[in-house]
């Protein structure tokens, strides 16, 4: 192999190693700083009250809305079947 090509390959590998190490160092530093900030906010941040819950109960629709909903769903199914016949 030509020495110029070998020198270029070695220089490329060195540049790749330097670039990867810089990116890795930056990401490790970023994760460390984010963890420190999270701990600082958890320790010194203001405590907000939890929002009032309704106990997981959802509003129930009146029966006439159910009949209307069933009619709408039924007509949508009919339209879909008409458009997508095999």
Rosetta blueprint (number, residue, H / E / L):
1 X L
2 X L
3 X H
4 X H
5 X H
6 X H
7 X H
8 X H
9 X H
10 X H
11 X H
12 X H
13 X H
14 X H
15 X H
16 X H
17 X H
18 X H
19 X H
20 X H
21 X H
22 X H
23 X H
24 X H
25 X H
26 X H
27 X H
28 X H
29 X H
30 X H
31 X H
32 X H
33 X H
34 X H
35 X H
36 X H
37 X H
38 X H
39 X H
40 X H
41 X H
42 X H
43 X H
44 X H
45 X L
46 X L
47 X L
48 X L
49 X L
50 X L
51 X L
52 X L
53 X L
54 X L
55 X L
56 X L
57 X L
58 X L
59 X L
60 X L
61 X L
62 X L
63 X H
64 X H
65 X H
66 X H
67 X H
68 X H
69 X H
70 X H
71 X H
72 X H
73 X H
74 X H
75 X H
76 X H
77 X H
78 X H
79 X H
80 X H
81 X H
82 X H
83 X H
84 X L
85 X L
86 X L
